Amino acid sequence: MFYSLIGKRFIDIVISFTALLIFVIPLMLIFTLLLIFNNGAGAIYTQVRTGKKGRLFRIIKFKTMTDDKDAFGKLLPDEQRITKVGRFVRATSLDELPQLINVLMGDMSLVGPRPLLEKYLPLYSQEQFRRFLVRPGITGWAQVNGRNNISWKEKFEFDVWYVDNLSLLIDIKIIFQTVVKVLQRKDITSADPKTFAPFNGRN
């Protein structure tokens, strides 16, 4: 109880602040310059996501695609807009690093269910909505158990399991497994800009 109420947030603040100051900010400056050079546009983008108790916030990520459009002003397909640098950033999960700012601000936690799109809010079942009892995370139980290789139903089951079993040891286990999977470039992210089917309330 102490960990979920106080300890988890304290650790989030200490780790995110330390990582941003010592490691992430210098790395972000390097990738910002590379992404600006490759994208021809800004290196950071934000998107509205759903946080704890259904509260909306803007998630911060590295921009991995250009804003190139066709003759009709419509954005080109993702696979035509992703840059070489952007592909590498996705493949190594480095595009997630700016979310440490979200953690420091209190929108997110280091570990928790991944924050999903606002448009999914009306589609969750009562049981699935329990995932919003905790802050969303940069990584989570579903992410180290398959992420893109499992169904939405399984993702939500993992998310709810995490809510019911939240503890310091579970968080340490998830962070450790995340590091291993990122180094192996397995499950956590994909360099392929095509995404799995969007959640429709049934899948």
Secondary structure as UniProt FT lines:
FT   HELIX           3..7
FT   HELIX           8..19
FT   HELIX           20..24
FT   HELIX           25..39
FT   STRAND          44..50
FT   HELIX           52..54
FT   STRAND          56..62
FT   TURN            71..72
FT   HELIX           78..81
FT   HELIX           84..91
FT   TURN            92..93
FT   HELIX           94..96
FT   TURN            97..98
FT   HELIX           99..105
FT   STRAND          109..111
FT   HELIX           118..123
FT   TURN            126..127
FT   HELIX           128..133
FT   STRAND          137..139
FT   TURN            141..142
FT   HELIX           143..145
FT   HELIX           147..149
FT   HELIX           152..165
FT   HELIX           168..184
//
